Amino acid sequence: MCNECACHQHGSVHGICNQETGQCECRPGLSGRDCSLCKERHAFMNGICTSCDQGCTRDLMKEMDNLEEIMRQQNFTNLRPIPWKRAARISNTTKSLHLTLESLQLESSIDDDTTKSSLNIDDNFLDEVNGLVEQTKFLLERTNKSKNTLQKSIAKTEKLSERAREQEEILHEIISQLRNYINYGFGKQDSSKIGILIQEANIHVNAMKERGIYIEKRYNRGKTDFELVLLKFQIFFFCLLINNTLKKKACYII
């Protein structure tokens, strides 16, 4: 099968190409099979590879350099992972609290003064135990609320992370279009499109920075809330153990 050489009229020395590889003979500074590629930061202008770092395209090249520098400074590989294990521990803790509450239902088994006397339990101690049960219920509600808040934060963080990845891809595509636009010449396209593309790229970069900060804050807030509730839960049940042992009210929930 024989294909046309199609050597670039301005980039090749002549229109003849290698019979085996199809490679055209390129002028100095040009490359590509058909000799249509100028060296980096150059484009065909009136049939000659001309530097883009001059004239009206100089500002565009500076903007491209700035965009590439911004991209190099971004670290998208070190985003914090979603704390699935922590969320699972919250769920397990909630189930344990339900079981604990079921085991503390003393009111149903103590109906009259005769039963109280047989168990050697006075009214004051029983009131304290019932108070501890109510406090445990309150702590359970707060734990459930913290769990739900953290799960919502996890879901929202996932969506924000996905949007950040999508916008990173869009930004890479914009830069690629700008580079391709420069490397292969401007033709009859409207030069105002250059400014629009640069503006879009800057918007996406700033949006990714803001979302990265927001994700970090949401993650830290959920982590702190969970650790605080877990600490209160541990302190409270330690106090519950003391109460049952000493028959004294040792602590309460803050």
C-alpha positions in Angstrom: 0.0 0.0 0.0 1.4 3.4 -1.0 0.5 6.6 0.9 1.2 10.2 -0.1 4.3 11.8 1.5 2.3 15.0 2.3 5.5 16.8 3.4 4.9 20.2 4.9 5.5 22.8 2.2 7.3 25.2 4.6 8.9 22.6 6.9 10.4 20.2 4.5 13.4 20.6 2.2 11.4 19.0 -0.7 8.3 16.9 -1.1 10.1 13.6 -1.3 10.0 11.2 1.7 11.7 7.9 2.7 10.1 5.0 0.9 10.2 2.8 4.0 9.4 5.1 6.9 7.6 8.0 5.1 9.9 10.5 6.9 10.3 13.8 5.1 13.6 15.7 5.1 13.1 18.6 7.5 14.6 22.0 7.5 16.8 22.9 10.6 14.7 23.4 13.8 11.7 21.4 12.5 10.6 17.9 13.3 7.8 15.4 12.8 7.2 12.8 10.0 5.9 15.5 7.7 8.2 18.3 9.1 5.2 20.3 10.4 6.4 20.7 14.0 8.4 23.7 15.1 10.6 23.5 18.2 9.0 24.3 21.5 7.6 27.9 22.0 7.6 28.4 18.2 4.9 28.5 15.6 4.6 28.9 11.8 4.1 32.6 10.9 4.1 33.3 7.1 5.7 30.0 6.4 8.5 30.5 9.0 8.9 29.0 12.5 8.8 32.1 14.7 9.3 32.5 18.4 6.2 32.9 20.5 8.1 34.9 23.2 7.7 38.1 21.3 5.0 40.5 20.2 1.4 39.9 21.2 2.0 36.3 22.2 4.6 37.0 24.8 2.0 37.7 27.5 0.3 34.5 26.6 3.5 32.5 27.0 4.0 34.1 30.4 0.5 33.2 31.5 1.1 29.6 30.4 4.4 29.5 32.4 2.5 30.8 35.5 -0.2 28.1 35.0 2.3 25.3 34.8 4.1 26.6 37.9 0.8 26.6 39.8 0.1 23.1 38.7 3.5 21.9 39.8 2.9 23.4 43.3 -0.3 21.5 43.8 -0.2 18.2 45.6 -3.2 16.1 44.7 -1.6 12.8 45.7 -1.6 13.5 49.5 -5.3 14.2 50.0 -6.5 12.7 53.3 -8.3 9.4 52.9 -11.9 9.0 54.0 -11.9 7.7 57.6 -14.1 4.6 57.0 -12.5 2.7 60.0 -13.3 5.6 62.3 -16.9 5.7 61.1 -17.2 1.9 61.6 -16.0 2.3 65.2 -18.6 4.9 65.8 -21.3 2.5 64.5 -20.0 -0.3 66.8 -19.9 2.0 69.8 -23.5 3.0 69.2 -24.6 -0.7 69.1 -22.7 -1.3 72.4 -24.5 1.6 74.0 -27.9 0.1 72.9 -27.0 -3.2 74.6 -25.8 -1.4 77.7 -29.1 0.5 78.0 -31.1 -2.7 77.7 -29.1 -4.2 80.5 -29.8 -1.2 82.8 -33.6 -1.3 82.7 -34.0 -1.7 86.4 -37.4 0.0 86.8 -39.3 -3.0 85.2 -37.8 -5.4 87.7 -38.3 -3.3 90.8 -42.0 -2.6 91.3 -42.7 -2.3 95.0 -41.1 -1.6 98.4 -41.0 -5.3 99.2 -38.7 -6.1 96.3 -36.6 -3.1 97.0 -36.1 -4.3 100.6 -35.2 -7.8 99.5 -32.5 -6.4 97.2 -31.3 -4.0 100.0 -31.7 -0.9 97.7 -32.8 2.4 99.2 -34.8 5.0 97.3 -31.9 7.5 97.0 -29.6 4.9 95.4 -32.4 3.8 93.0 -32.9 7.5 92.0 -29.2 7.9 91.3 -29.2 4.7 89.1 -32.3 5.9 87.2 -30.5 9.3 86.7 -27.5 7.4 85.3 -29.7 5.6 82.9 -31.2 8.9 81.6 -27.7 10.3 81.3 -26.7 7.2 79.3 -29.6 7.7 77.0 -28.6 11.3 76.5 -25.0 10.3 75.7 -26.3 7.7 73.2 -28.3 10.4 71.4 -25.3 12.7 71.2 -23.2 9.8 69.9 -25.7 9.0 67.2 -25.8 12.7 66.2 -22.0 12.8 66.0 -22.0 9.6 63.9 -24.6 11.0 61.5 -22.7 14.3 61.2 -19.4 12.5 60.4 -21.1 10.3 57.8 -22.5 13.3 56.1 -19.1 15.0 56.2 -17.5 11.9 54.7 -20.1 11.8 51.8 -19.6 15.5 51.1 -15.8 15.1 51.2 -16.0 12.4 48.7 -18.0 14.6 46.3 -15.6 17.5 46.8 -12.6 15.3 46.1 -14.2 14.0 42.9 -15.0 17.5 41.8 -11.4 18.6 42.5 -10.1 15.7 40.4 -12.5 16.6 37.6 -11.4 20.3 37.6 -7.7 19.2 37.6 -8.4 17.2 34.4 -10.2 20.3 32.9 -7.3 22.5 33.7 -4.8 20.1 32.1 -7.0 20.0 29.0 -7.1 23.9 28.9 -3.3 24.1 29.1 -3.0 21.4 26.4 -5.4 23.3 24.2 -3.4 26.5 24.7 -0.1 24.7 23.9 -1.6 23.1 20.8 -3.0 26.4 19.7 0.4 28.0 19.9 2.4 25.1 18.4 0.2 24.8 15.3 -0.3 28.5 14.6 -3.2 30.9 15.1 -4.9 30.8 11.7 -8.0 33.0 11.5 -9.2 32.3 15.0 -10.3 35.2 17.3 -7.4 36.2 19.6 -10.0 37.0 22.3 -10.4 33.2 22.8 -6.9 33.2 24.4 -7.9 35.4 27.2 -11.1 33.4 27.8 -9.1 30.2 28.1 -6.6 31.7 30.5 -9.4 33.1 32.6 -11.1 29.7 32.8 -7.9 28.1 33.8 -7.3 30.6 36.6 -10.9 30.1 37.9 -10.4 26.3 38.1 -7.1 26.6 39.9 -8.6 29.0 42.5 -11.6 26.7 42.9 -9.4 23.7 43.6 -7.4 25.6 46.2 -10.6 26.7 48.0 -12.1 23.2 47.9 -8.9 21.7 49.3 -9.0 24.0 52.3 -12.7 23.3 52.8 -12.1 19.5 52.7 -9.3 19.8 55.3 -11.5 21.8 57.7 -14.4 19.4 57.4 -12.2 16.4 58.0 -10.6 18.0 61.1 -13.9 19.1 62.5 -15.4 15.6 62.2 -12.3 14.0 63.7 -12.4 16.4 66.7 -16.1 15.9 67.4 -15.8 12.2 67.3 -12.8 12.1 69.7 -14.5 14.4 72.1 -17.7 12.3 72.3 -15.7 9.1 72.6 -13.7 10.6 75.5 -16.8 11.7 77.3 -18.3 8.3 76.8 -15.3 6.6 78.3 -15.2 8.9 81.3 -18.9 8.5 81.9 -18.9 4.7 82.0 -15.9 4.8 84.3 -17.9 7.0 86.6 -20.9 4.6 86.2 -18.7 1.8 87.5 -17.7 3.9 90.5 -21.3 4.8 91.2 -22.4 1.1 91.2 -19.4 0.2 93.5 -19.6 3.1 96.0 -23.3 3.9 95.7 -22.2 7.6 95.3 -22.8 10.0 92.4 -19.3 10.5 91.2 -19.8 12.4 87.9 -22.3 13.7 85.4 -22.3 14.4 81.7 -21.2 17.8 80.5 
